[in-house]
Amino acid sequence: MPRTAGIVMQFGPVLRGMCVLLFVAVAAALVMVSMRYRGADAGALKAFLALALVLIGAGTVEVLGVAHRLVPGGIERVAPGRKRILVRWPDVVAIDWIPRTRWFELTSRQGVRVRVYQQLSGLAAFAQAVLDGVPADVIDARPGPRRQLERTSRGLAPSDDGEREEWRTP
């Protein structure tokens, strides 16, 4: 079994705590506004806070509930209320590093996409697993992927020295 198999990639405790704190703070603000204010102006504020609560809640579910696991021969993504996604390394046909969103995106032959955020623990193990398991022609189709993955596999953050880097097999 590869040394990277079994690693669970997740967001760090600081980010997880900040998401929970922000969610609770907005929920408390919504309750306080609902109890204290009435009228048209209060309705707009309540609507804004309710929308913020929904959006922050979705982000909190992503941060707390989604798990990326390196498994023998690939990566799986498990999310609450969603079907388990498994992408095997030989099935990867495209790899993107998107600096603006700070994630690697893997696309399989079946069109399944898995996004691996820079903030996840285990990113170095992920990069090494990709280098070891994804077909070399996918990684080497352009110079960018290998550079970003090798940098990340050494424990360094992926660099922002270019535009969206994308490479695909023909």
C-alpha positions in Angstrom: 0.0 0.0 0.0 1.4 3.4 -0.9 2.6 5.6 2.0 0.0 8.2 1.2 -3.0 5.9 1.3 -5.4 6.4 4.2 -4.5 10.1 4.7 -7.6 12.2 5.4 -7.3 15.8 4.1 -9.2 18.4 6.1 -9.2 22.1 6.9 -7.2 23.2 9.9 -8.7 23.8 13.3 -8.4 27.6 13.1 -10.4 27.8 9.9 -13.0 25.3 11.2 -13.4 27.3 14.4 -13.7 30.6 12.5 -16.5 29.2 10.3 -18.4 28.0 13.3 -17.9 31.3 15.2 -19.0 33.3 12.1 -22.1 31.1 11.7 -23.1 31.5 15.4 -22.5 35.3 15.3 -24.7 35.8 12.2 -27.4 33.6 13.7 -27.3 35.5 17.0 -27.5 38.8 15.0 -30.5 37.5 13.1 -32.3 36.6 16.4 -31.5 39.9 18.0 -32.7 41.9 15.0 -35.9 39.8 14.8 -36.6 40.4 18.5 -35.8 44.1 18.6 -36.7 45.7 15.3 -40.0 46.0 13.4 -40.9 47.6 10.1 -39.8 47.8 6.5 -36.1 48.6 7.3 -36.0 45.7 9.7 -37.3 43.4 7.0 -34.5 44.2 4.7 -31.9 43.7 7.4 -33.5 40.4 8.4 -33.5 39.2 4.8 -29.8 40.2 4.4 -28.9 38.3 7.7 -30.9 35.3 6.6 -29.2 35.2 3.3 -25.8 35.6 5.0 -26.7 32.8 7.4 -27.5 30.4 4.5 -24.3 31.2 2.6 -22.1 31.0 5.7 -23.9 27.7 6.6 -23.1 26.2 3.2 -19.5 27.2 3.7 -19.4 25.8 7.2 -20.8 22.5 5.9 -18.0 22.4 3.3 -15.3 23.1 5.8 -16.6 20.8 8.6 -18.4 18.0 6.6 -16.4 17.3 3.5 -13.6 14.8 3.7 -10.9 14.1 1.0 -9.2 10.8 1.5 -6.2 9.4 -0.3 -7.0 5.8 -1.0 -4.9 3.2 -2.7 -4.9 4.2 -6.3 -6.8 7.5 -6.1 -8.7 10.0 -4.0 -12.2 10.0 -2.7 -14.4 12.9 -1.6 -17.2 12.4 0.9 -19.7 15.1 1.7 -22.9 15.1 3.8 -26.0 14.4 1.7 -23.9 13.6 -1.5 -22.8 10.6 -3.2 -19.2 9.5 -2.5 -16.8 10.5 -5.4 -13.8 8.3 -6.2 -11.3 9.3 -8.8 -8.6 6.8 -9.6 -5.2 8.2 -10.6 -5.1 6.4 -14.0 -8.5 7.9 -14.9 -7.3 11.5 -14.4 -7.3 13.4 -17.8 -6.9 16.9 -16.6 -5.2 18.7 -13.7 -5.6 22.4 -13.0 -4.0 24.6 -10.4 -6.2 27.7 -10.1 -4.4 30.5 -8.1 -7.5 32.7 -7.7 -9.4 30.0 -5.8 -6.3 28.3 -4.4 -7.2 24.7 -5.4 -6.1 21.8 -7.5 -8.8 20.4 -9.7 -8.7 16.9 -11.0 -11.0 15.8 -13.8 -11.6 12.1 -14.6 -12.5 10.4 -17.8 -16.1 10.3 -16.6 -16.1 14.1 -16.1 -16.0 13.9 -12.3 -14.2 16.7 -10.7 -12.5 16.8 -7.3 -11.2 20.1 -6.0 -8.4 20.0 -3.4 -8.0 23.3 -1.6 -4.6 24.6 -0.6 -5.8 25.0 3.0 -6.3 21.2 3.5 -4.0 19.3 5.7 -2.0 16.5 3.8 -1.5 18.6 0.7 2.1 17.4 0.3 1.0 13.8 0.5 -1.7 14.5 -2.1 0.8 16.1 -4.5 3.2 13.1 -4.1 0.3 10.7 -4.7 -0.6 12.6 -7.9 3.1 12.6 -9.0 3.3 8.8 -8.3 -0.1 7.8 -9.7 -1.4 10.1 -12.4 -0.1 9.2 -15.9 3.1 11.1 -16.7 1.7 12.4 -20.0 -1.1 14.2 -18.1 1.4 15.8 -15.7 4.0 16.6 -18.4 1.7 17.8 -21.1 2.7 21.3 -20.0 5.5 22.4 -17.7 3.2 24.0 -15.0 1.6 20.9 -13.4 4.8 19.1 -12.5 6.4 22.3 -11.1 3.4 23.1 -8.8 3.0 19.4 -7.7 6.7 19.0 -7.0 6.8 22.3 -5.1 3.7 21.2 -3.0 5.1 17.7 -2.4 8.1 19.3 -0.7 5.7 21.1 1.7 5.8 24.4 0.0 2.6 26.3 -1.0 1.8 26.2 -4.7 3.0 29.4 -6.3 1.0 32.2 -7.8 3.4 32.9 -10.6 1.0 32.5 -13.5 -2.4 32.3 -14.9 -4.7 29.3 -14.6 -2.6 26.3 -15.4 -4.4 23.6 -17.2 -3.2 20.4 -18.9 -5.1 17.7 -20.5 -4.4 14.5 -22.3 -5.4 14.6 -26.0 
